[in-house]
Amino acid sequence: MEKLTIKRVAVLGAGVMGAQIAAHLANARVPVLLFDLPAKEGGKNAIVDKALAGLKKLKPAPLATARVLPYIEAANYDEDLAKLAGCDLVIEAIAERLDWKKELYAKIAPHLTPTAILASNTSGLSLTGLDATLPEALRPRFCGIHFFNPPRYMHLVELIAAPATQAGLLDDLETWLTMRLGKGVVRAFDTPNFVANRIGVFSMLAAMHHTQAFGLGFDEVDALTGPLIGRPKSATYRTADVVGLDTLAHVIRTMQEALPADPWHAHFQTPLWLSLLIEKGVLGQKVGAGIYRKQGKEILVLDLAARDYRASGKTVAEEVAAILKLKNPAEKFAQLRASSHPQAQFLWAIFRDLFHYAAYHLGEIADNARDVDLALRWGFGWAFGPFETWQAAGWQAIAAAIAADIAAGKAMSTAPLPTWVTDGRSGVHTPAGSWSARNAAYTPRSALPVYRRQLFPEVLVGEALRSFEQAGETLYANEGVRLWRLPEVDAGIAILSVISKNHTLGNEVLDGIQAAVRVAEEKLDGLTIWHPAPFAVGANLKQVLQAIQANEWQLLEGTVEKFQRTSQALKYAQVPVVAAVEGMALGGGCEFLMHCAHRVLALESYVGLVEAGVGLIPAGGGCKEFAIRAAALAAQTATPNEVFPFLQTVFQTIAMAKVAGSALEAIDYGFAREADTVRFNAKELLYVALKQARALADAGFVPPLPARDVPVAGRTGIANCEMMLVNMKEGGMISAHDYRVAKATAVALCGGEIEAGSRVDEEWLLTIERREFMRLLRTPETQARIAHMMETGKPLRN
């Protein structure tokens, strides 16, 4: 089979999923035709046009930046079917009606090229049934590509072969989905609801069953089944509201109809209360009410006994919370089983039935246990999948407890555990691979070349994959950083990893970065800054607050200057420095990446200069750097001394502490550059950053010269900023201290109170930046903001 090249995609169906799949393709710069029915009123594309307009309003945002929207072209089935001839991949994402899908396939099939791929985004319908309606020539190029909602943010895509799918096609699609769209791909068999929904929805059904059995409230269950057990904050019932109660009922109905022989079939029933809510149109978050309802600022929850809503707020009992805090999983599960508290009994029951169900069906639904665990991690946001949770808690002890409960009639089904569960094994994940019940063997990880780009893939309990903390050869380390390299990848490019908590930037980190740059300059060809997310959450406020309380002002100013010198060391290093960014890069973290020679950013990078939130301004070179960039842009115009037009948007961004919602938006805001690299799969960041540093080094990298003749906006620029601030202050939008902080930002960006067009050097700008920072730091209002942030994690408006 020839190399798969996807230049253009068509998405059929502009509903919630179809429109958001199209949005994510546009994020990846893949041109998309988004189809829907011709509208009965207005233009023929009115349905799609409305969906595209909606993409700009949805939260969380499906579009990484609004400027990718032109990659999506509206189309309808009456006028535009001929355009399918220009598409390499067609993704069908219409409603889960087999008859509707068959009708649509018949309509589009004549317009597809002989090499085009047709894929269904069905969440659980039979691919075999769909395949049977296709022309013989199209069947080898038909498969399932099941995205999870919302497609931009959910990592999982299930890839499902139809009976005649061409050998090698899924390998090519897996490679493309992994690298281009940044997805985690799990191969599923053509069974109802595939892998993640089959297990995840069963887990929700088990929670619903045991909620009533143990007499718990919906909010009580959500308190138990959220972060305390490694699940998302939305837990069980809030998740149902977010997904849509009608959607949940549809998935349950699919299990009921398609799995009549399943030993748990009696539990594949939509609860009466859920059916009644759906009949009344109470469908969850999309209509403003479901199991939960917001009334003013108060969150209400459905109370079945009262047949009405009540204030939510039931919590986890102290004795159960104490059990859940235990770090030893075996001890935790033993105590849950032994406890007589209904909450503890509930938790053991939902885990027991989840383990039982997943083990019983493993051979039917997935090639191996790894695929199940990753599917639940990536598709449902669980910190650990069911099999690795079981393995960590002691495989045989848990198996014996499950068997005892089955025998005692406590489990949801009397189906016996498979014999492989109790054959003396200690788990299903081993260094050799993960257990395949279907093949009665341990299956190693995929050997597809795309995974060689993931130097540190996600590790499951029991696997022997290396972690970055112990990997490679250490070249230098202190309490804040580790400088190391991977000789098997590139011995000449070092990796600098910040190891402080949350990657905060204290004195030890600043010293470490400067030392690492010196080592790289003396012994290496290049340097990358990389560690798992977050990239950096800014300065160590604890150190700052302690120094303020001790009146160590000279020490504080010295630390600010050290921050600036660290940024300058990155910018003027004699070897290329490449920042590999994922997650939050705030405050000083943003300033550091701005000073690097190149940035490789994961799409989900949230970058911003947020110092205004604690009553400060960027003083690690951030204001200086924007002043220099504005001067460079002005130099390309007929009026090179008129700098302010290039600072106005920057000023607003910094003064409002805006944070980019993606790597592409970080480029829009000026925190990153258009020439920087954006990768959709965060697991590839280190590999790509190392290659980028090597390419720069091999191309003869030369650092820039320090800026010595920079025109600044001066007093005129500051006055222009103040005009905006006066209106905001008089309108009650900002406080007096907000005004003061924003003016300090303007002073630093505009080069101080000097004549507009005056020319200064980089050191002048750093001095102004540092001076304004220290003035603010001495104010009681800023000190109160810092203390409040330390205590609550939230900004104080004063």
N, C-alpha and C positions, 0 to 999 in steps of 0.2 A: 504494500500500500504506500502511495506517495505521501510526502510530508503534508500534514493538515495545515492549510492556510485559511484563516477566517478573516476576510476583509470587510464583510458586511453581514449583518444579522437581521432577520425579521422576527418580530414578536407578535404573535396572534392573540389579541385580547388586551384591551387597555384598562382592565379592572385593577384592583389593588395590587395583585402580584405582577401582572403583565407590565403595568406602567413602571413599577419599581425595578423589575428585571431590566427593562429598557434603560432606566436611569443609571443602573450600575454598569451596564455595558457602555453607556455614554461616559461615565466616570473614567472608564478604561480606554477612552478614545476609540471605541468601536462604533462605526456608523450603524444606526438602527432604523429600520422601518417599523413603526408601531401601528398595527392594524386594529380596526374594530368595525362594527356594522356601520353602514351609512346612516347618518342622522336623518330623522324625519322632518326636522325643522332646521333652518339655517343652512350653513355649508355642510357638504357631505362628511367632512372630517370633524364635525362639532364634538362628537363623543371623545375622540382622541385629543382634540384641542383642550377640552375641559380637563381631561386627565393630566395633560402636560402642565396646565396652569396649576393644578392641584399639587404637582410635585414640588413646586416652589414654596408651598405653604406647610407641607407635612413635617411633623416632628416625631422622631428624629429624622433629619433631612436625608432623603434618598439621593439627592444631588450633592456631590462633594464641593461643587461650586456652580453657581448659576450659569457660568460661561460654557459649560459642557452641554447645555440644553440643545443648542443647534445640531448636535450629533444625532438627535432624534427627529425623524421625519414622519409626519402624520400620514396615514393611509387608510383606505377603506376597501371593503371587498367588492364593491361595484366597479370602481374605476381603476384600481391599482394592482390587481393581481399579476399583471404582466411584469411589474417591478420585482417580483419574487425571483425572476431569472437572474437577477444580479446579487442574490443572497447565497452565501455559503452554508449558513446554518439558519434553520427556521425553528423557533421555539413556540410551541402551542401552549397558551396559558389561559384558556377559557374555562368556564364553569365545569365542575365535575359531573358532567352528564355524558354518558357514553354515546348516546344518540347524537348529541350536538357535536361531539368531537368527530365522530364518523362522517357526519354531513360536511363538516369543514374540511376534513382531509380529502374528501372526494372533490371539493371545490378547488383546492390549491394544488393537488398532485400534478395536473397537466402543465403547470407553470414552473415547476422545479427543474433545475438542470440535472443532468445525469450524475453529478458529483455532490449535489446538495444534501445536507443532513437534515432530517426531520426529527425533532425531539419533543416529547410531551413533558410538561411540568406537572403532570398529575401527581397528587399526593398519596395515591393509593389504588387507583383503578388498574385493572389488569392490562399490562403491556401486550400480553398475548391476544386479548380480545381486541385491542386497538389495531394490532399488527394484521389481524385477519382481514381487515377491511381495506388494506392498502394494495395498490398495484404490486405485482410480483417484483418488478424492477426496483421499487422503492424500499422494500422490506430490509435489505441488507444495510440500509443507511438510516434505519429508524431505531430509536432507543428512548429511554426516559432520562431526563435531567431535572431532578427535583430540587429546586431552590427552597430555602427556608425564609420565613418572613420575619423581619425586613431583609431583603436580599443583600443590601449593602453591608449590613452589620453581622448577619448570621453567617458563620464560617462554613457551615455544612452545605454540601451539595451531594445528593444521592444519585449515583449513576447506575442505571438499570438496563441490562440487555434484554431485547425482545428475542423471540425464538430464532429469527434469521439474521440478527445483527452481525455485520461483517467482522471477522477477526481483525483485531488491531484498532478498530474504530474507537472503542472505549479507552484504549491506551492513549490515543491521540487526544481525545476529548479531556481525559483526566489531566494530561499535561497542560493543555490550553486553559482549562478551568483553574488549575493550581497556579500557574505562572501569570497568566494574563488577568484573571479576575480575582486571584488571591484566595481561592477557596480550599477547604479541606474536603477531599473527595472520599466517599465511602461507596464501595461497590455493594449494591443490594440485589437480592434475588427478586423475581417477579411474584412477590407474595403481598397480601393486602396490607396497606399502610407502610410497606417496606420495613426499614430498621428503626429509625429514630421514633417515628410516630407509633409504631407497633409497641415498642417498649415504653416510650414516654407517655402515651395516652393510657396504656394499661396502668402505669404508675399513678396517673391522675384518678383513674377509676378506683384503684385500690384505696387512695386517700379519701375519695368520696364515700366509699363503702365503710371505711373504718371511722370516718367523721361521725356518721350516724351510730355506728356500733358502740363507740365510746362516749357519745353524747357531747361532742365538742362543737364549738362555734366555728364558723368559717374563718373569722379573723384569728382565732386561737390556732387553727391549723396552719394558717399562713405564717404566724409567728414561729411555729415549730418547723415548717418545711422550707424556710428561706435560707439566708446565709448561715444560720446555726448548723445546718447539715450540708453546707456547700452547694446550695441551690441559689438561683437569682432572687433578688428582693421581691419580685412578683410572686414567688412561692407557687402555691397551687391555684387558689381561687382568683387571685388578681391576674394570674396568667390566663385563666379561662376568660376573664373579662377582656383582656388585651387581644387575645386570639379571636374572640367573638363567640358567644354562647351558641349561636346557630352553626358556626363552623365546627366547634367542638362536638355538637350533637351529630353533625354530618359524619365526622370521623368515627364516632361511636357506632353510628348506624352502619357504616361500611364494615366495621369489624363484626357486627351482629349478622349482617347478610352474607359476608364472604367467608366467615369462619364458623360454620355451624358445628364442626366437629371439635372445636377447641375446648379443652377441659374446663376452661374458665368462661365458657359462652354464656352461662346464666348471669354473669356480671356485666355483659356487654349490653347494658340497658341504660337508656337516658333516664336519669332520676326524674320522678314526677315533678319535683319543684323546678327542675331545669326546663322541662317541657312547658310548664305553665308560664315561666318567664318568657320563653320564646314565643308562645302564643300571644302574649301581651305586647310583643315587640321590644321587650327589655333584653337587649342583645349584648350588653357590655359597654366597653369604653366608647365604641363608635357611635352610640346613641346617647351617651352620657349617664347611663345607668345599667347595672347588671347585678351581679352579686354585691357589688359595692356601688354607692351613689354619693356624689359630692353635693353637700348642701351648704352653700356659702363657703366657709373655710373648713367646715367639719366634714369628715369622711364617715359615712354611715355604712353599715353592713346588714345584709339580710339576716333576719332572725326567723328560722322556720317555725319555732314554737309560737312566736307572737304573730307570725304571718305579716310582718312589717319590718321596716328598717329601724335599726338602733345605732347609737354611737359605737364605733369600733374602738378597739383598744385592749382586748383580752391579751394577756401576756403569757410567757412561759413560766411555769412554776419554778421557784428557786432550786428545788432539789433536782429537777430535770435539767435546768440550765447548768447546774454544777456537773452533771453527768456529761453533757454535751461539750463541756470545756476540757474534758479529759483528753490528753494528747495521744494516749495509747488506744488505737481503735479496738483491740481485743477487749481491753478493760471496759471501754465505753459500751460496746454491745453487750457484754456480760451484765453490766449494771442496768442497762435498759431492759433486758429480759427479766432480771431479778426484781425490778421495781414494781410496786403495786399501784403507782400513780397512773391514772388513765392516759396522761400525755406520754409517759414513757412506754406504756403498753401499745399505744397508737403508733409510736415511732418504730418499735420493734416489728409490729404487724405489717406496716407498709414496706419496710425493708425486707422482711421475710418473704412476703408475697412477690415483691419485685425480683428478688434473687431466684425464687422458685420458678417464676414465669420465664425469666431470661434464660435460665439453664435449660428448661424443658424445650424451649423453642430455638435454641442457638443453632442447631444443625439445619433447621428449616429456613431461617431468615437471613443468616449471614455466613460468610466463609469462615470467620473466626471471631473469637471474643474481643480482640482488639478493635475490630470494626464496630462492634456494638458499643464499646466504651467510648470510642472517639465520636460516634454518632450522637450519643447523649451529651457528651461534653460540648460538641460544636453546634448541635441542633437545639438543645434545651438549656444550654448554659450551665450544666452541672460541673462542679469542680472535679468530680471523680465519677466514672461510669459505674454501673452496678457490679461488674465482675471484679474490678480493682478494689472497690469498696469492700466487697466480700473477702477478697484475698488479704487485704490489709488487716481485716478483723480476725483472721485465723480461719482458713478455708474449712478444715475438717470440723472444728468446733461449731461453726455456723451451720455446716451441712447437717451435723447431728441434731442441732436445735430445730432446723427446718423439718427434718424427718420426724422428730418427736411431735412437732405441732401438727404435721399432716396426719400422723397416727391418732392424735388426740382429737382430730376434727376441728382444730383451731384455724387452719389455713383456708384460704378461699377456694382451694381445689384439693381433691384427694389424689390427684395425679402423682405418681411416684417421681422422685428425683431420678434423672438419668443415671445409669450405672457408672458413667465416666466421672461423675461428681464425687463418688465415694470410693474411688479406686486407690486411695492413699496419696493422692496428689496434694501439693501445698498451695496450688492455685492454677490459674490458666495463663498467666503471663510469665515468661521465662526469658533468659538471655538468648535462647535459641529461637524464640518466636512465641506466638499466642495460639492457644488451643483451637483447633478446628474440629468440632463434633462431627461434621459432615465427612471429613477425611481421616478422622482419628489420628491426627498428627499435629505437631506444632508448626505453624505457618510463619515464615520470616516476613519482615517488612517488604513492601514493594521495591523492586529493583529498577523501576523506571528512572531514566537519567535525570528527570526533573527534580527528584528528591536528593540528588547529590548537591543541589544548591542549598539545601536546608542543613547547615552544619550542626545545628542543635535542635533536632525535631522535638515535638512534644513527647514527654516520657510518661509511660504508664507504670503503675505500681508493679514491681516484679521484673521490669525490663532492665537491661544492663547498658542502656544508652548513656553516653557520657554527658555530664553537666558541665556548663562553661566554667563553673567555679574551680573545678579541678583539671580542666583541660589545658593542653599546651604547655609551653615552657615559660615560666615567670622570669621576666627581665628586671623588674623593679616592683616594689610594693611598699605602701605605708598604710596607715589606718583608713585612709580615704579612697585609695585607688589601687588597682593592680594593672601593671603593664606586662603583656604576655604576647606570645605568638604561636601560630600553628604551622610548624615547619613543613608539614605535609601539604599545606595549602599555599603558603608563601612565607618563607623564612625572612624575607626582607621587609615585610609590612607588619608593624606591631599593632596590637589591639589594646586600647586603654579603656578599662572598665571601672566605673565609679561603684564603690561597694558600701558607701554610707547608707543609712536607713532612708528609704524613699529617694535615694540618690540626691539628698540635699547637699548644698555646696558650702561646706564649712571650711575653716582654715586648713584642715588636713587634706581636703580635696584640692584646694587651690595650690598648696605646696606640691601635692602629688602630680597635678597636671603639668606644672612648670618643670618638675624633675623629669617627667616622662617625655616632654618635648625635647629636653636636652639630650636624653638617652637616644631618642629617635634621630636627632640631628647628628649625633656622634657615630652611631652604629648601624643605622637602618636607612631604608629608601623611602619610607612613608609611615603614616600613622592613621589608624581609624579609632574613633571613639564609639564604642558599642557596649551595650549591656541590655538585658530585657527591660521592657517598659516598667516604670516611666523613664524617659530620658533624663530629666532632672526637674524637680519641683521648686527650684529657686534656692535662695540663700538659707542658711541654717538660722531660722528666726530665734531659736532657743539661745544660741550663742550671742546673737545681737541683743536680745532682751537682757541677758545676764550682764553684758558689758554696759548697757544703759543703766541698769540698777546699781552697778559698781562705779558709775561716773567715769568710765574708762574711755573718754572721748578720743584721746590720741590713738588708743588701740583701735577704736572703731574706724577712724579715718585711715589708719594704716591698712586695715582689712579691706576697705573700699578700694584703696589704691592697689592692693594686691589683686583684688578682683579684676581691676582694669589691666594690670600687667599680665594677668593670666590670659585674658582675651587677646591682648596684643601678642603674647607668645604664640597663640594659636594662629593668628593672622599672618605673622611674619616668620613663622617657622621655616627653616631652610629645606624642609621636606613637606610634601603635601599632607594636609590634615583633612580627613574626610569624616564628617559626623554621620553616623547611622542612627536615625531618630525613629522612635516608636512611642506612642502614648503621649503623656504630657511633657512638654518642654516649656516651662514657665519661668518668667523672670530671668535670673542668671543663666538658666539652661538655654533659654531662647537667645540670649546674648552670646553665649559660647558658640552655638551652632551658626549664628550670623557671621562669626569671625573665621570660620573654617573655609578652606579652599573650595570645598564642594560638600553638598549634603545629599545623602540617600535617605529618603523619608518613606516610612510606611504610610499608606493612604490614611490610616487612622492615627494621625499625629495631630495633637492639639497644642498649638504653639501660640504664645503670647507674652507680651511685656505687661505683667499684671501688678506691678509695684504700687500703682495708685490705690489698689485695694487695701494696702496697709499704710497709706499716707506717704508714700515715697515715690521717687522717680527711678527709671533705669539708670544705674551708675556703674555697670560693668562694661561700658563702652557702647551700649545700645543707642543712646541719644547721639553720641559722637558719630556712630556708624551711619545713622540715617542722615545726619547733617552732611557728611561727606558724599553720600549717594545722591542727595538732593543737588548738591553742587555739581556733581558729574552729569546729572540729567540737564541741569540748566546750561551747562557748557555746550550742549548740543543744539541750543536754540540761538536766536539772534540777539537775545538779551542775557548773556551768561551770568550777570550779577544778580538777576532777579530769581532768587532761590525759593522764596516763600510758596509759590504755587505748587512746588514739589514737596512741601512739608505739611501742607494743610491737612491732607487726609491722614498722614502719619501722626500728626498731633492729635487728631480726634481718636485714632486707634489707641494710642498710648494713654491719653487722658481718660478714656472710657474703659481702659483695661480689657480691650477686646481680645478674645481668644479665637484663633482660627479653628473652624470645625473640621478641618481635614488638611492634608498636605497641600492639596491644590489651593485651598483658601489661604494657607500660609504663604504661598507664592503671591496670591492676590494682595495680601496685606504687606508684602515686602519683607517678611521674615526669612523667606527662602527666595531663590532666584528661578527664573524661567528655565535656565539651563540645568537645574538640579534634577536628580533622578527620583522618581516616585515609583515605589514598588507596592503592589497590591497584596502580596504575601509577605507578612512581617518576618516569617521564618527565613526569607532569602536575604534579609538586610545585610547581615555580616558578609556573606559570600559576595554580594554585589559591591559593598563598600570596599572590601579588600581588592577586588578587581579594578575598581575605580581608582583607588590609591596607586595601584601598580601602573595603570595606564597613564596617570598624571606623571608619575616618576619616570616612566620609560619615555615619555614625550619631552622630558627635559624641564620639569617644573621649576619655575623661578617665582619666588614670592613677590608681592607688590612692594613698591617703595612707600615709605611713610608719607602721608599727605602733608604738604607744607604750604600750599597756597590755595586755601579753601575759602571761597566767598560765602558769607553767611547772611542770613535774613536780618539779624540785628534787631534794633529797637522797633523798626517798622513791622517786622514779622511778629514780635512779641505783642505789639499793639493790635495787630490783626487777630491774633489768638484771643486777646482779652475782650475784643468786641463780641466774639462768640460766647465767651464765658459770662459777660455781664448779663446778656439776655437770659442765659440759663439760670443764673443766680436770682435774677429778679422774678423769673417764672417759677421759682421754688424747685427747680430741677436738681440743683446742686447746693451744697452747704458752703459756708464761708471757707471751711478748710479744704473742701473739694476744689474751690476756686484757687486757693493758695497752692495746692499740689499741682493743679493743671498749669498755673502760671509758671511754676518752677520747671515743669516739662517744657513749656514754650521757651523759657530762657536757655535751657540746655540745648534744645534743638536749633535755636536761632543764634547761638554763639555768644550770648550775653548782651548786656546793654551797651552795644557799640553801634556805629553807623551801619546801615544796610549796605551790603556790598563790600564791607571790610574783609580783608583776607587774613586768615589765621592758619595756624598749623594744628596738627592732631593733638599735641600736648595742651594747647589752649582749650580745645573742646573738652578734653578729659578733665582739666582743672575746673572748668565751669560746671560740668556734670557732677563732679565730686563735691564741689562747694554747695550746690543746691541740695544735694542729697543730705549732707550733714546738717544744713539749716533746718530741713524738715525733720530730721531725726531728733533734734533737740526740742521739738514742740510737744506739749502734753497730748494734743490730739493724735499725732502720729504714734506716740508711745502707747496710747490707749488702744489704737487700732491693732498694733502689733500684739499687745497682750490679749486682746479679744480673739484675734486669729489663733493664737497659741491655745487658748482655752476652749474655743468652740469649733475651730476650723472654718468659721464663716467671717466675712468682712463686716466691719462695724461702720455704720453711717453716722458720723458726728460732725 
